Structures are given as structure tokens and as C-alpha cells.
Amino acid sequence: MIMWNLLICDDDRNFLEQFKQQVIETAGDIIGSIGCISDRESLRFHLEEKNYRLPCIAVVEMKFSDGTDGPEIAKQLLAVNPLAQIIFFSAQENYNLDVYDVEHIFFLEKPVKRECLEKALRRADKNLNKIQSRTLPIVTKASTFAVPVEQI
């Protein structure tokens, strides 16, 4: 079984820790590592220094309190890793409709229910395993590419 890197993006540090624990309790053995970012600088660090270019799952808040836009963060993650599985979440009923401009697999409402998180993580795992079985990831310094096995 493959273990995936997961990145949680939210500016509420208390929520980050609680949600990280919830993911650990819910995900079982599909998550290998969990990174947390709470601001743009942390995002830049993770994109440049950490190995989140390989297939991963990102759970992204729709709107940070400083105005940072969740769909924009997701676009930055997808630019580095087009195979990333994006899950959005929000406590607000009215959220930015830009969410539909970004490919994502699930939308969670805060507080996040365990069964919804489990369903979202299972979907991400299933998608990543399907991609993994049909492609060979090529990792460069600038990006990650998925080459279809039948083209090799």
C-alpha cells in the first residue's frame, strides 16, 4: 500500500492541530506524512523545500482571515504537482465560487465530520492509486510529470 503526503492549509493554528489529529485517527495507513501551513510564507517553504511534488492530498481552507484565497493556493499546488488531490473546507456557508475554477475532489464543512473526512480521503487514495497504476511519475526540479506507461 502506498502512503501519501498530505498538506493541510488553514490559518487557524488551533484548528490545524485538531484537524491533523483527526486525519491521523481517520486515515489509517494511507497517509505517510502530514504538513501544515498557516500562511503564504509556509506555503512557499513547502512548495520549494519539501517533497510535496509527488502525488499528494491537500486540504485547503476556502478563505484565510488575511484574505488569502484557498482556490489560489490550490492552483499553486497544482502547478507544482498536477496530480495532487484537492479537498476544500470551510466553516462559512457562503464561500467563494472560484472553488469551481479549480479541480477538486471533495468539499468538507467545518466542523469536519469523521465519516465525511474518511470518504474524502478514500476518494483521494483511490484516484492516486489509479493514476499510479497507469503512469510513471517523472520528478524534475521544476515540476512533476506523469508519463502514461503505454507511451514508454
C-alpha positions in Angstrom: 0.0 0.0 0.0 1.3 3.4 -0.9 1.4 6.1 1.7 0.7 9.7 0.6 1.9 13.1 1.7 -0.9 15.3 3.0 -0.8 19.0 3.3 -3.3 21.0 5.4 -3.7 24.7 4.7 -5.6 26.8 7.2 -4.7 29.9 9.2 -6.4 28.8 12.4 -3.5 27.1 14.2 -5.8 25.5 16.8 -7.9 24.0 14.1 -4.8 22.8 12.3 -3.6 20.7 15.2 -7.1 19.3 15.9 -7.7 18.5 12.3 -4.2 16.9 11.9 -5.1 14.6 14.8 -8.4 13.9 13.2 -6.7 12.9 10.0 -4.2 10.7 11.8 -7.1 8.9 13.6 -9.2 8.6 10.4 -6.7 7.9 7.6 -5.2 4.7 8.9 -2.1 3.8 6.9 -2.7 5.8 3.7 -1.0 8.9 5.0 2.8 8.9 5.3 3.4 12.4 6.4 1.3 15.5 7.2 2.5 19.1 6.7 0.6 22.1 8.0 0.7 25.6 6.6 -1.0 28.7 8.1 0.3 31.5 5.9 1.8 32.3 2.5 5.4 32.0 3.7 4.8 28.5 5.0 3.2 27.6 1.6 6.3 28.9 -0.3 8.6 26.9 2.0 6.6 23.7 1.4 6.5 24.2 -2.3 10.2 24.9 -2.6 11.8 22.9 0.2 9.5 19.9 1.0 8.8 17.0 -1.3 5.1 17.7 -2.0 5.7 17.3 -5.7 4.9 13.6 -5.6 1.3 12.6 -5.6 -0.3 14.1 -2.5 -3.5 15.2 -0.9 -4.1 18.8 0.0 -6.9 20.0 2.3 -7.3 23.7 1.8 -9.4 26.4 3.6 -11.5 28.4 1.2 -10.6 31.8 2.7 -7.9 32.8 5.2 -8.5 35.6 7.6 -5.8 37.7 5.9 -7.7 37.5 2.6 -5.6 34.6 1.1 -7.8 32.7 -1.3 -8.0 28.9 -1.0 -8.6 28.3 -4.7 -5.5 30.3 -5.4 -3.4 28.2 -3.0 -4.8 25.1 -4.7 -3.8 26.4 -8.1 -0.2 27.0 -6.8 -0.1 23.4 -5.5 -1.5 22.0 -8.8 1.1 24.0 -10.7 3.9 22.2 -8.8 2.0 18.8 -8.7 -0.8 18.4 -11.3 -1.6 15.0 -9.7 -2.5 16.5 -6.3 -5.9 15.7 -5.0 -7.5 18.8 -3.6 -10.1 18.8 -0.9 -11.6 22.2 0.2 -13.1 23.0 3.5 -14.9 26.0 5.1 -17.0 27.0 8.1 -18.8 29.6 6.0 -22.0 28.7 4.2 -21.3 31.3 1.6 -18.0 30.6 0.0 -16.1 31.8 -3.0 -17.5 30.4 -6.2 -13.9 30.3 -7.5 -13.8 26.8 -6.0 -15.3 25.6 -9.3 -12.4 27.0 -11.3 -10.0 24.5 -9.5 -10.2 20.8 -10.0 -11.0 19.3 -6.6 -12.4 16.0 -5.4 -14.4 17.0 -2.2 -15.7 19.9 -0.2 -15.9 19.5 3.6 -17.8 21.7 6.0 -16.4 22.7 9.4 -16.6 21.2 11.9 -15.5 18.2 9.8 -17.4 15.0 10.4 -15.3 11.9 10.6 -17.4 10.0 8.0 -17.1 12.9 5.5 -13.3 13.1 6.0 -13.0 9.3 5.6 -15.0 9.4 2.4 -12.8 12.3 1.0 -9.5 10.5 1.9 -10.7 7.2 0.4 -11.6 9.0 -2.8 -8.2 10.7 -2.9 -6.5 7.4 -2.3 -8.5 5.6 -5.0 -7.7 8.4 -7.5 -4.0 8.4 -6.7 -3.8 4.6 -6.9 -5.5 4.7 -10.3 -3.0 7.4 -11.5 -0.1 5.5 -10.1 -1.0 2.3 -11.8 -1.3 3.9 -15.3 1.6 6.4 -15.1 5.2 6.8 -14.3 6.0 10.0 -12.3 8.9 11.9 -13.6 10.1 14.4 -11.0 12.3 17.4 -12.0 13.4 20.3 -10.0 10.7 22.5 -11.5 7.7 20.1 -11.6 6.3 16.6 -11.6 5.1 14.9 -14.8 3.0 11.8 -15.2 4.0 9.8 -18.3 1.5 7.2 -19.4 3.0 3.7 -19.1 1.7 2.8 -22.6 3.9 5.6 -24.1 7.1 4.1 -22.7 
